[in-house]
Amino acid sequence: MVRMILVAAVALLGAVAAFKSGAPDSEQVCRTMVPEHMAEIQPLSSFPYKVTVDPTSIRPGQSVTLKISGSDDNPIRGFLVQARVGGTPIGQFEAGPQVQAIDCLQGAKNAATHSNGEKKPEVKLVWTAPKDLQESIKFRVTVVKKGDVYWVGYETRPISVSAS
């Protein structure tokens, strides 16, 4: 019995530690945005982070800044963000401090994740719309507070991408 508990604890620690350098770009994670942390997803009704997008209307090929803000009680240890049209990740993210762009579902740099597991009070991301896009997108956000506490699929209000 003790041996089984020890094996389970080591496996759990390994799973949590394995993603300190960012979310994997596996098809399952990219599609569902659910971390492979073996814990229950927190309800979005209790999502404790503030997500802002500026500006909220752009032209094709232009960029927006998305900011995820936490607090002392709710730091950000990890995240996965995509801009989506329907269920498809679209556009490109820029790498930056504590941010790495990853390739999801045959796209290029169309998702962003953390580059370390340190506590972050906020994260700033820059996303660029495709030059031929002319419709609204929503950012879909997963945030990890700690290995077994995370929220999946928070969506922003629509961001208009239009040539006019």
N, C-alpha and C positions, 0 to 999 in steps of 0.2 A: 504494500500500500504506500509506504513512504517513498519507495523507488518510483512508483507511478506519479506521485505528486511532484517529485523532483524533476522527472522527465518533462512533465507538463509545464512546470515553472521555467525550465531552461528553454523550452520551445517558445513559450510566450515572450520571454525576454529577447530571444533571438528575433522573433517576428517584429517586435516593437523597435529594436535597435537597428534592424535591417533598413528601415525607411527614414533614418535621420538625415540622409543625404537627398531626400526627395521621394516623391511618389514614383512607383514603377510605371513604365509606359506600356504595360500589358493591355491587351484588348479589353479584358474584363474591367480593369480599373478605369481605363479611358472611357468606356461606355457608361459605366454606372457611377463613377466618381466615388466609389466606396473604398476606403483604405482596407488593406488586408491586415487589420489589427485584431481580429477575433474578439470584438466587443460589440455591444448593442449600439446602434445609431441613436443619437439624442434627437428628440422631436424638434422640428424647425420652429415651433411656437416658443421654444426657450433659447433660440439663437441669440447669443449675447454680444455679437460683434456688429460693428457699423460698417456698411459697405457703401462707398460713394464712387460715382463715376463723373468725370468732368472732361470735356463737355458731354451733354446728353444727345447731341445731334452733330453729325460730321458728314463730310463728303467721302466718297470712295477713295481709298488710299491714305486717308488721314488717320491720326492716332488719338486715343483717349487715355486718360490715366485713371486707373481703378485703385482705390485705397481701401484696405481692410484694417480697421482699428479695433484693438482689444483694450484691456485694462489690466491693472495689477492682479485682479481676481481672475481675469480671463485672458491670459497671454496667448499668443499664437505660437505654437511649436511647429506646426506643419500646415500646408494648404495645397489645394489643387484647384486651378481656375481654368475655365474654358469660356470662350465667347461662342454662342451657338445660334444657328438658324435651325429651328426645330430641334432635332437630336444630334445634329452634325456640328462638331467643332470646326471653327472657321477663323481665318485671319492669322496673325502672328504676334507672339509676345517677344519682348526684348529681355535678355538676361540682365541682371543688375545685382546690387547688393542683396544678398540672401534670396535671390530669385534665379531659377534656371528655367529656360524654355525647353520643353520636351515635345517629341513627335507622337501624336495620338491618331490612331485609326487612319493610317496612311497619309496624314498631313505632315507639315513641316513647321515646327515651333508653334503649334496651335494650342498648346496648353502650357501652363506655368505652375511650378511647384517650388517648394523650399529647397535651399541648398545645404541647410544644416538644421539640427533639432533644437537649437537654442531658443529661449523665450524671446519673442519679438512683440513690442507694444503695437506696432503697425507694420504693414507691408504695402509698398507702392509698386504697381505693375503698369507697364505701358503696352498697349495693344494697338496694332495697326490693322485697319480693315483692308480686305482685298480691293484692288483697283477696279474690279468689275462688279462689286457688290452694291446692290441698291434695294435693301430691305432692312427691317429692324432686326437687331440681335438682342439677346439677353446674356449677361454673364452668369454662369453657374459656378457656385463656390462651395468647396468643402474646406472646413477648418478643423484642425486637430488642436485641442487644448492640452491634452496629454494622451499617451498611448491608448487608453481605454475610454477616452471622452472626446467625441467628435460629432460634428454636424455635417450632413451631406445634402447637397443640392439646393442651397439657398440661391434664389434667382433675383437679379436686379430688375428694375423696371426696364421696359424696352428702350434701346438706344437706336435712334434713327440714323441710317446710313443712306444718304440720298444725294444725287447730283444736283438737285435743284434747291 
